[in-house]
Every structure is written in C-alpha cells, then in structure tokens.
Amino acid sequence: MKTLKIAVVTFSAAMTAAVFIIPISAQEATPAPSAAPTSASPAASQPNEAEMMKQMMEMGKLNENHKLLSSLDGTWNYTVKFWMNGDPNSKPQISKGTATRESIFGGRYVLMQVQGKMQMPGADGKMQSFTFRGRGTEGYDNAKQKFVSTWLDNMGTGIMMAEGTYDPATKTFTYTGEMQPLPGQTQQVKETVSVPDKEHMKLDWYENRGGQEVKTMEIDYTRKK
C-alpha cells in the first residue's frame, strides 16, 4: 500500500546553505592592452545574507496548505483493492487495516503510520497472512510551492518520493513520482487522493505500463469513531 508521498529539504539545511553559499562571480572582462588587469569586486557579487536569512525565515512559516494536511489527523480504517493485472474490472485482492495520521514539528509535516493484514505467498508458495507496515510523511514545501511526500514499508528497501498539487474545487490532491521495483527498471506513478468530507478519503493509484496509465490500486479510508 502506498499513501500520500516527496523529497523534503529541512529548514536547518536551507539555513546553512543561505549562510555559507558563495556565488560564482561573473566572467572577468578582458583588459585592453594598455590597461592594468582588473577584477570584479567580490563585495558586488556577494548576496545580502541578512535578506537571505529573512527569506529563509519566511519559508519556515506555516500556511493554509499545512493546515489542510493537519485537518486529516486522526485514526482511519481502510480497505485496499489491488489489481496486479492492471484491470480494475477484474476481481481485486482485498485487504484491510488502520492508518494513524499525526502532525509533527509544530504542524510542518504529517506522519502517517499504517498497519494491516494481507495475503502473501509463503516460502512454500502457499498463501498466508502477512502483517503489512508502512510509514509516510507529508508536507507542503513553501520554496517549491508544492505538496511533498515520502513512503516506505516492510515490503521493500527503497524510499519513494513524490510531489503534488491540490485542487480545492474537487478537494483532490494529485501526486506524481517514480519508483524502481527492480534494478535498472523505473516506473512513473500517479496517485490522486480525494477528500469529499471530514470522515472519508479515497486514494487511486496509477502506474505507467508501456506508456499507458493503468489503475492498479484504490484505498477507501473512513475516520475511526
């Protein structure tokens, strides 16, 4: 299972970059034969550190996008439908579980913990119960002006990153990203998360297979009472 997922640049790293970055000076002009060599003034090309620090502080402030993500905090029951063959009209594999969302770092990010049961083939090839665990982080990057997310779980070793937007008219997040299921193989993915009301969410997951976008998963969330 995947959830809202993008690379997050930490505020502390940005602050460090703001203080220690040194821009490359413009190319030096070629002096005339009779003139003494000249060079560009370092002070003229140096950024205003005070102004950069001020901008970094602004980038660290919360806004309505962060509040939007935090409004989904709480515990949710979910049902997953999965189509390995990419045909949503066929019979899906179904599993259930619980997702807990919690705002962290003063509301700058949301941490989502997921746990559920699903059927997986065992060492003998027979299907057996498997406890699925996953963790996602979500946020809004003020510098990129995009929603960002990451995802990891106990079925792989990679960390997926995605970036997205939000459409207030349809109350839908749309994320795009890339995953590498096997060495040398990358796959473009898209997910949409609609939030029709405070009690329900729905995630639709699409994969690019041979240049065609196919739906392979959907997750229905209901807020736990």
Buried (B, 14 or more C-beta within 10 A) or exposed (E): BBBBBBEBEEBEEBBEEBEEEEEEEEEEEEEEEEEEEEEEEEEEEEEEEEEBEEBBEEBBEEEEBBEBBBEBBEEBBBBBBBBEEBEBEEEBEEBEBBBBBEBEEEBBBBBBBBBBEBEEEEEEEEEEEBEBBBBBBBBBBBEBEBBBBBBBBEEEEEBBBBBBEBEEEEBBBBBBBEBEEEEEEEEBBBBBBBBEEEEEBBBBBBBBEEEEEBBBBBBBBEBEE
